[in-house]
Structures are given as C-alpha cells and as structure tokens.
C-alpha cells in the first residue's frame, strides 16, 4: 500500500484531533511535525518551523493546524517550496486579498478543513434533500451555535478571535451543503465579539431564502442546532449538531430520523469522513478553493 507522507504544522488542541484521526489510517505515514512550541512526538521528526521541515522532507500532504493569522504565510511557503497538497484549518484566511495571493500560486492544491460539513447529521440532511426534490426549496434556515468560551476570557479571543470568526465559518460551510450562498445581508457583533446575530441570502432550487445565524460564547455548555424549513411542502429538518442527530417532519408526521450512539467524540466523527474525502480520488467540493472563496466572501463581508 502506498502511504501518504504527511507533515503536520502545529501541535495545539485541534492538531491533536488531526493526529488521532491520521493515526487510525494505514494509508498515512506522519513524516514530521513543525511547531515552535509543544512536545515532539515519539518517533516522528520534529522541526521548529515549516521552512526547516521542508528542507529535509518531501511530504505529499501538509496539514496546517495553527491560528488563522498564520495560515496565509504558511500556505505560501508550502506551495512555493513543495509539491504537496495542503489541508488548512478553517477559516483559511481572514480576507479576500490573502485568497488572491494563494490563487496566484496553486489553488488546486489548497483544501480547507470545513469539518462541520462532514458531520453525520449534516450529510444525512443533505441526502434527504437530494432524495426528495418534491419537498421543494429550502425557504428559511435558522442556526444557533453556542460555546462556553466566555470562561476562557482573553484566551478565547487569542485562540478564536470572536464567536463569529470561529463559529460563523462553521455555520456557512454547513449551510453550503444544502443551498448556494450568495451574500451576508446583516451582521451585528455584541459583547466585544463574544456574540453575533447575522443573516445570509442564499438560493435553493431557484428560490431566494434567508439564513438567520446566531453565535455566542456566553452559554454554560456547548449547544448547536439548525432548522431547515421547506415551506412549499411543509417539511422541516431539525439538526442537533451536539448530539449528531436529526429528524424530518411535516405537521404531525415523522418522515425520517438520524441517530448516533454517541460513543465517538464529535470532532473525531467530523474529521474521519473529511480525511476519507480528502485522500480519495475526488475530494468533496466543500473542501475546495472555489467554495472557500465563496464562504470567505460571505463570512468576512461587513454589510
């Protein structure tokens, strides 16, 4: 079996999720890690920066799991000094100007870890919509993502920037499974960036709809839900992203359900199918540069 040689940049919290999923795969060999801080892994070459790593290794895939403000520089370095494909944590970059710099290099080698789009209940809902065109267009979406990050204080802002920066991109990439994103029509950030309320316009089966988006770090525990309304048929899809469950209903009729046993940690359940797709012959477009550009344009707009 040919093994994909992987280099991992970063050794923080999200990097540990990548490491756990990569360790499960017999088709992957972790060739090096690169990070100025963190404990090196036993038996794996470690370098203090990516430039030093690329001087000694020729990876097939480079995973960048570092803070967003480092992504552009690291991606440019990887694209110019290697022939590797890149998987970069979301959001890929903070603005479209940085995207243009990457597009001028090799956008076909750049993939973004939109992991929420690979959650089991999200993929289930997308399949329900595919199977049932008679349900009609998605006419309204309401999504609320709550995290207990307020207790982290300044550490939360240092790591995640704001609730909209961190959770908004998850909501948009998840919504892109169901509809065609067009524009952010409103956004209000409150509590110093710890909460937000916004709306995005989209197209679904030729109809225009609105997604209402709430993010907050002020909750006592994690809680994430999304509701898709298909008003022409009266169908609603309710998704619980925390429990990875969902159901479709119309009036008093239960149409379909999605359940999980809860034994797999949520992020592991996201990244397993993400890597299945990334390492396949045809990676899912939700990982690709074109959709990243669309999501970034909507995410970073200031209407």
C-alpha positions as CSV (number, residue, x, y, z in Angstrom):
1,X,0.0,0.0,0.0
2,X,1.3,3.4,-0.9
3,X,1.3,5.6,2.2
4,X,0.6,9.3,2.0
5,X,3.5,11.2,3.7
6,X,2.1,13.8,5.9
7,X,3.6,16.8,7.6
8,X,1.7,18.5,10.5
9,X,2.2,22.1,11.3
10,X,1.1,23.0,14.8
11,X,0.8,20.9,18.0
12,X,-2.2,22.6,19.7
13,X,-5.7,21.4,20.5
14,X,-7.0,21.0,17.0
15,X,-3.8,19.4,15.8
16,X,-4.4,16.6,18.3
17,X,-7.7,15.8,16.6
18,X,-5.8,15.6,13.3
19,X,-3.2,13.3,14.9
20,X,-5.8,11.0,16.3
21,X,-7.6,10.5,13.0
22,X,-4.4,10.2,11.0
23,X,-3.1,7.5,13.4
24,X,-6.1,5.4,12.5
25,X,-5.3,5.3,8.8
26,X,-2.9,2.6,7.4
27,X,-2.6,4.6,4.2
28,X,-0.9,7.6,6.1
29,X,2.6,8.0,7.4
30,X,3.3,11.0,9.7
31,X,6.7,12.2,8.4
32,X,7.2,15.3,10.5
33,X,5.7,17.9,12.8
34,X,6.6,21.6,12.9
35,X,5.9,24.0,15.7
36,X,7.9,26.5,17.8
37,X,6.2,25.1,21.0
38,X,4.8,21.8,22.1
39,X,6.2,18.4,22.9
40,X,7.6,16.4,19.9
41,X,6.0,13.1,19.2
42,X,8.0,9.9,19.9
43,X,9.5,8.5,16.7
44,X,8.4,11.5,14.5
45,X,10.9,14.1,13.2
46,X,10.2,17.5,14.7
47,X,11.2,21.0,13.5
48,X,10.7,24.4,15.0
49,X,9.3,25.8,11.7
50,X,7.9,24.7,8.4
51,X,10.8,26.0,6.4
52,X,13.3,23.8,8.2
53,X,10.9,20.8,7.8
54,X,10.6,21.3,4.0
55,X,14.4,21.5,3.7
56,X,14.6,17.9,5.0
57,X,11.3,16.3,3.8
58,X,9.1,15.9,0.7
59,X,5.6,15.4,2.1
60,X,2.6,14.5,-0.1
61,X,0.2,16.4,2.3
62,X,0.8,19.3,4.7
63,X,-1.8,19.9,7.4
64,X,-1.8,23.4,8.8
65,X,-3.4,23.5,12.2
66,X,-2.3,26.8,13.5
67,X,-4.0,30.2,14.3
68,X,-5.8,31.7,11.3
69,X,-3.4,34.8,11.1
70,X,-0.5,32.4,10.3
71,X,-2.3,30.4,7.5
72,X,-1.5,32.6,4.5
73,X,2.2,32.8,5.2
74,X,2.5,29.1,5.9
75,X,0.4,28.1,2.9
76,X,2.5,30.3,0.6
77,X,5.7,28.8,2.0
78,X,4.3,25.2,1.4
79,X,3.1,26.0,-2.1
80,X,6.4,27.5,-3.2
81,X,8.8,25.1,-1.5
82,X,6.9,21.8,-2.0
83,X,4.6,20.0,-4.4
84,X,2.4,18.8,-1.5
85,X,-1.3,19.3,-1.2
86,X,-2.4,21.4,1.7
87,X,-5.2,20.9,4.3
88,X,-5.6,24.2,6.2
89,X,-7.8,24.6,9.2
90,X,-10.8,26.9,8.9
91,X,-11.1,29.7,8.3
92,X,-8.4,29.5,5.6
93,X,-7.7,33.3,5.7
94,X,-9.3,36.4,7.1
95,X,-9.8,38.3,3.9
96,X,-10.1,38.0,0.1
97,X,-6.7,39.8,-0.6
98,X,-4.9,36.9,1.0
99,X,-7.0,34.5,-1.0
100,X,-5.9,36.2,-4.2
101,X,-2.3,35.6,-3.3
102,X,-3.0,31.9,-2.8
103,X,-5.0,31.7,-6.1
104,X,-2.0,33.1,-7.9
105,X,0.1,30.1,-6.8
106,X,-1.7,26.7,-6.9
107,X,-5.3,26.9,-5.6
108,X,-5.9,23.3,-6.8
109,X,-3.6,22.1,-4.1
110,X,-5.3,24.1,-1.3
111,X,-8.1,22.5,0.7
112,X,-9.9,23.9,3.8
113,X,-10.9,21.8,6.8
114,X,-14.7,22.7,6.8
115,X,-15.2,19.8,9.2
116,X,-18.8,20.7,10.2
117,X,-19.9,20.0,6.7
118,X,-18.9,16.3,7.3
119,X,-20.9,15.8,10.5
120,X,-23.2,12.8,10.2
121,X,-26.4,14.7,10.7
122,X,-25.4,17.3,8.1
123,X,-24.6,14.7,5.5
124,X,-27.8,12.9,6.4
125,X,-29.9,16.1,5.8
126,X,-28.2,16.8,2.5
127,X,-29.0,13.2,1.4
128,X,-32.7,13.7,2.4
129,X,-32.9,16.8,0.3
130,X,-31.3,15.0,-2.6
131,X,-33.7,12.1,-2.4
132,X,-36.8,14.3,-2.0
133,X,-36.9,17.0,-4.7
134,X,-40.7,17.0,-4.2
135,X,-40.1,18.7,-0.8
136,X,-39.2,21.9,-2.8
137,X,-36.7,24.6,-2.0
138,X,-35.2,25.4,1.5
139,X,-37.1,28.6,2.2
140,X,-35.6,29.5,5.6
141,X,-32.7,28.4,7.8
142,X,-32.1,29.2,11.5
143,X,-28.8,28.2,13.1
144,X,-27.6,28.8,16.6
145,X,-24.1,27.8,17.8
146,X,-23.3,28.3,21.5
147,X,-20.0,27.6,23.2
148,X,-18.9,28.1,26.8
149,X,-15.7,30.1,25.8
150,X,-16.5,33.1,27.9
151,X,-14.9,31.4,30.9
152,X,-11.6,31.4,28.9
153,X,-11.5,35.2,28.9
154,X,-8.8,36.7,26.8
155,X,-7.6,33.2,25.9
156,X,-10.8,32.7,23.9
157,X,-10.1,35.8,21.8
158,X,-6.5,34.9,21.3
159,X,-7.3,31.5,20.1
160,X,-10.6,32.0,18.2
161,X,-10.8,35.8,17.6
162,X,-14.6,36.1,18.0
163,X,-17.6,33.9,18.1
164,X,-18.5,35.0,14.5
165,X,-14.9,34.3,13.3
166,X,-14.9,30.8,14.8
167,X,-18.5,29.6,14.6
168,X,-19.7,31.7,11.6
169,X,-17.5,29.9,9.2
170,X,-18.7,26.5,10.6
171,X,-22.3,27.6,10.0
172,X,-21.7,28.8,6.5
173,X,-19.8,25.7,5.4
174,X,-22.5,23.5,6.9
175,X,-25.2,25.5,5.1
176,X,-23.3,25.2,1.8
177,X,-24.2,21.5,2.0
178,X,-27.9,22.5,1.4
179,X,-28.0,25.8,-0.6
180,X,-26.0,28.2,-2.7
181,X,-24.6,31.0,-0.5
182,X,-24.9,34.5,-2.1
183,X,-24.2,37.3,0.5
184,X,-24.2,38.3,4.1
185,X,-27.1,40.8,4.4
186,X,-26.7,41.8,8.0
187,X,-24.3,41.2,10.9
188,X,-24.2,42.6,14.5
189,X,-21.4,41.6,16.9
190,X,-22.0,42.3,20.6
191,X,-20.4,41.7,23.9
192,X,-17.0,42.6,22.5
193,X,-17.3,39.9,19.8
194,X,-18.5,37.1,22.2
195,X,-21.9,37.1,20.5
196,X,-23.3,37.8,17.0
197,X,-26.5,37.9,15.1
198,X,-26.5,37.8,11.3
199,X,-28.4,36.9,8.1
200,X,-27.2,35.5,4.8
201,X,-29.0,35.3,1.5
202,X,-28.9,32.0,-0.5
203,X,-30.5,30.3,-3.5
204,X,-32.3,26.9,-3.3
205,X,-33.9,25.3,-6.3
206,X,-34.3,28.7,-8.0
207,X,-35.7,30.4,-4.9
208,X,-34.1,33.0,-2.7
209,X,-34.1,32.3,1.1
210,X,-32.6,33.7,4.3
211,X,-30.4,32.0,6.9
212,X,-30.6,33.5,10.4
213,X,-27.3,32.9,12.2
214,X,-26.6,33.2,16.0
215,X,-23.3,32.6,17.6
216,X,-22.4,33.0,21.3
217,X,-19.7,32.2,23.8
218,X,-21.9,33.1,26.8
219,X,-23.5,29.7,27.2
220,X,-22.8,27.4,30.1
221,X,-22.2,24.5,27.8
222,X,-21.9,23.7,24.1
223,X,-25.2,23.6,22.2
224,X,-25.6,23.8,18.4
225,X,-28.8,23.4,16.4
226,X,-30.0,24.2,12.8
227,X,-33.5,24.1,11.4
228,X,-34.3,23.9,7.7
229,X,-37.8,25.0,6.6
230,X,-39.2,23.9,3.2
231,X,-42.4,26.0,3.3
232,X,-43.8,24.8,0.0
233,X,-44.2,21.2,1.3
234,X,-44.4,22.0,5.0
235,X,-41.4,19.9,5.7
236,X,-38.9,20.8,8.4
237,X,-35.5,19.3,9.2
238,X,-34.2,19.7,12.7
239,X,-30.5,19.1,13.3
240,X,-28.8,18.7,16.7
241,X,-25.1,19.2,15.9
242,X,-24.1,18.5,19.5
243,X,-25.7,15.0,19.7
244,X,-25.2,14.4,15.9
245,X,-28.9,13.7,15.5
246,X,-31.8,14.9,13.4
247,X,-35.3,14.4,12.1
248,X,-37.5,15.4,9.3
249,X,-41.2,16.1,9.9
250,X,-44.3,17.6,8.3
251,X,-47.1,18.6,10.6
252,X,-47.6,15.6,12.9
253,X,-45.9,13.2,10.6
254,X,-42.3,12.0,11.3
255,X,-40.7,11.4,7.9
256,X,-37.1,10.4,8.7
257,X,-34.6,10.3,11.6
258,X,-30.8,10.3,12.1
259,X,-29.4,8.9,15.3
260,X,-25.9,8.1,16.6
261,X,-24.7,6.1,19.5
262,X,-22.7,9.0,21.0
263,X,-19.6,6.9,21.6
264,X,-17.4,8.8,19.1
265,X,-16.2,12.3,20.1
266,X,-17.9,14.9,17.9
267,X,-14.8,16.3,16.2
268,X,-13.4,12.8,15.5
269,X,-16.7,12.0,13.9
270,X,-16.2,15.1,11.7
271,X,-12.6,14.5,10.7
272,X,-12.8,10.8,9.8
273,X,-15.1,11.4,6.8
274,X,-13.2,14.6,6.0
275,X,-10.0,12.7,5.6
276,X,-11.8,9.9,3.7
277,X,-12.8,12.5,1.2
278,X,-9.5,14.4,1.1
279,X,-7.5,11.3,0.5
280,X,-9.9,9.9,-2.2
281,X,-9.5,10.4,-5.9
282,X,-12.2,13.1,-5.9
283,X,-12.2,15.3,-2.8
284,X,-15.6,16.8,-1.8
285,X,-16.0,20.3,-3.3
286,X,-16.8,21.6,0.2
287,X,-13.1,21.3,0.9
288,X,-12.0,23.0,-2.4
289,X,-10.7,26.5,-3.0
290,X,-13.7,27.7,-5.0
291,X,-16.2,27.2,-2.2
292,X,-13.6,28.6,0.3
293,X,-13.6,31.8,-1.7
294,X,-17.4,32.0,-1.6
295,X,-17.6,31.2,2.1
296,X,-14.8,33.8,2.9
297,X,-16.6,36.5,0.8
298,X,-19.8,35.9,2.8
299,X,-18.1,35.4,6.2
300,X,-15.9,38.5,6.1
301,X,-18.4,40.8,4.5
302,X,-19.5,43.8,6.5
303,X,-22.9,44.8,5.3
